[in-house]
Structure formats: structure tokens, C-alpha cells
Amino acid sequence: MSNYIPHIILGVAILLLGVGIYTLLATRNLIKVIVALQIMVKGAMLVLVLAGKMTAQPGLGQTLALTVIVADTIVAVIGLTLAVQIRRRFGSLDVKDLTRLKR
């Protein structure tokens, strides 16, 4: 039964990446875009940890995943801060409504 666990983890990671990509393509709300990026990063972290386990270096995979968590948190905080400021200034989080930023 334990031989199937890496396949299950890889399947979940691919599912998370797929859900994130679909959400990125389907939504125009900035908050949802940030959440979609977070979902995709979680799938990538699963792959990093799985790769570390499969190469008999679980510490390396976990260290890389922790580094990705830190960088991803910083990106999410900055993105959410920008979204809040855009909402306050322009009154919308819709990407199509933000074409006024070009002018």
C-alpha cells in the first residue's frame, strides 16, 4: 500500500496546480488571483517534498519547501496590500476595471 503514496501525492499536487491555473484563467478578481497563486504554490511545495523523499534527501526537499513558504507569504502580503489600496482608490478589484491605471 505504501508504494501508491507517492502517486497519490503527485496526483494531489497536479490537481492543485490545475485548480490554480483554472482559477487564474477564469477569474478577474485580484483577491481570487492571489488565492489561485497560493493554491499553485502549495502544489509545487508538495512536489518539492516528494522529490526530496524520492531522492533520499528529505531534508533538502523540506528546506526548499520552507523557503518557498517564506517567499510565497511575502508575495501574498504585498499582493493583498496592493489589492486593498486599489480597492480604496478605484472602488473595484476587477482586473478589467483597472485599465484606468495605464492613463
N, C-alpha and C positions, 0 to 999 in steps of 0.2 A: 504494500500500500504506500510506503514512503517513496517509492520510485515515481509516483504520479504527482507528488507535491511540487516539484519544480515546474511541471507542465501546468499545474493549476495556477501557480503564482505567475507564470509567464502569461497565461490566458487572462488573468485579472489585470495585469499590467497593460496588456494590449487593449483590453476593454476600457480601462481608464483613459488611455491615450485616445482611443476612438471617441469616447464620450466628450473629452475635452476638445478635440478637433471639431466634432459636430457642433458643439455649443459655440465655439468661436465662429463658425460659419453661419450659424442660424440666428445669432442674437446681435442686437445693435446697442444694448445697454452696457455702459462701461463697467458697472459692478459685476455683471454677469460675465463679461470678458475676463476680468481679473479672477473670478471663481473658476472659469474654464481653464485658465493658465495654471491655477493651483492644482486642479484635478490632473492635468497633464504631467505636472512635476511629480505628483505622488506616484504616478505610473512609472516615470523614469527612475524614481528612487527605488521602487520595487525591483526593477531590472538591475540597478547597481548592486543592491544587496544580494540578489540571486546570483549575479555574476561573481561576486566575491565568494559566495558559498560554493559555487561550482568549480572555481579555480583553487579551492582550499586556502583562500585568503579572506576569511570573513571579516577580519578587522579592517582590511583595506576598503571593502565594499561599504561597511558601516561608516567608516570615516568619510568616504566620498558622499554618502547619503546625508550625513550630518552637515557637511559643507554646503550641499545643495539646499538643505533646510534653512540654513542661515541666510544664504543669498536669496532664496525664494521669499523668505519673510521680509527682507529689506525691500525687495521689488514690490511685494504686495502692499506694504505700508506706504511706500511712495505712490503707488498707483491709486490706492484708496484716498490718500490725501489729495492728489490731483483731481480725482473724481468729485470729492466733496467741494473743492474750490470751484470746479467747473459748474457744478450744480448751483452753487451760491451765485456765481456771476452770470451764467446764461440761463438758468432755470430748467435745464434739461440734461439728461445723461445719454440721450440718443446720439449715436455717432453721426447720423445723417444731419442732425440739427447743428452739429458743431463745425460745419463748413464755414461758419462766420469767423472762425479763428484764423482763416487764411488772410482775411482782409485787414 
